């Protein structure tokens, strides 16, 4: 069964109840996972919000429903170095957080679910799922 890594933007839109994102996630057939890096980004939003407890609970419950939450390990670190090096040579570097997410996907053969296709499409061999299609 195929596994999908949900990035921060998709999780935010899902938790906000954005219809298009909810429908996108609901029709995915496969295991859904994310990264502790996304969780860290989401906690930044928690501490900027007025209703911290409510948002924190929603995020915590969402992450409990995932089949896996990835930490950074040596394989991901190696992919990170390769991706960042390739992007630097091309003059197309993206944020390190996004490189870690892409590295996680490449290391564990995951499809990235993101609203930022243009940004992540710079990463060679990264499988991206958005709307109704998988982009490779």
N, C-alpha and C positions, 0 to 999 in steps of 0.2 A: 504494500500500500504506500502511496506517495505521501510525503510529509511536507507541510507548508509552514514557513516561519513568518509570523505576522510582525510587521515592523511597527514602530511607535505611532506613525500617522494613522495607520489602519486601526490600531487598537483605540486610539483617541476617538476617531470617527464612529467606531462601533459602540463605544461606551456612551457617546453623545446621542446614539440612536439615529445616526445619519442613514436614511433609508437605503441608499445605493450601497453603502458599506455593509450594512446588516444583511442585505440580500446577497452580496458577494460572499461573505463569510458563511452564510447559511447554505449556499449551494456547493461549497467546497466539499469534495468527497476525499477524505484522507485525514491523517492526523494533523492537528494544529499545534504548533509550538511557538516559542518566542525565545528571547534572550534576557539575561539579567541586565544587559546593557539597555534594552528597552524599558525594563522595570525602573532602572535608575533615571532614565529620561522622564518617565511618567511621575516619579516621585518629585522631580523638580517642579512639575506642574502642581502637584499636591501642595507643596509649600508656598506656592504663589497664590493659591486659591483661598477664597473666603470660607468655603465649606469643606475644609480639609478632611474631616473624619468621613464624611459621606463619599468623597472621591476616593480616598484611600481604601475604604471598604470595597467599593466597586472594582478597583484595580486588583486588590488582593483576591477577591472572589473570581475575577476573570482569569487570573494567573493560575488559580487552583484548578480551573477547568481544562487547562492545557495538558497535552500528553507529555510534554517535556519543556523545561526551561534550561537553556544552555548557558554554561559558564565559559569563560575563556580558558582554553587549554593549549598545549604545545602545538597541536595540529592547526588550530584556529590561528594561533600566533604566526605560524609559518605562512599560512595563506594570506594573512594580513600583510606580512612583509612583501610577499610576491605581488599582491594586488597594488599596494601603495607604490612600490617600485615601478610597476608597469604604468600606472597612472601618472607618476611624476615624470617619467621619460616622455610621455605623450603630452604633458602639460595640462592634464585633466584631473587633477587631484580633487577628491571629494572629502567630506569631513571624516575624521578618524572613526567616529562612532558608526558611520555608515559602512566604512570599510570593514569594521569588525563584524557587522551583520552580514555583509556579503561573504566574508571569510568563513563565517559559521555555516552559511548555506553551501558553499563549495566544499568545505571539509566534511559535511555530513549529508551531502546530496539532497538538500532541501530546496524547495521552490520559495522564493521570496514573494510575499504578498505585500504590495506597497502602493501608495498613491503617487509615488515619486518615480515613475518609470524613466523619465528623461534623465534624471540624476543617476540612478542605479544602472542604466543601460550602458554606462561607460565601463562597467566591470565585465571583462572578457569571461565568457562561459557561464555567467550567472543566469539562472532560470528565474524569470519574473512572471508573476501572475497578477493580472489586473483586469477588472471588468469581467469579460467572459472568455478571455484567452490567456494562453500561456505563451510567453515570449522567450525565445532562447537565442 
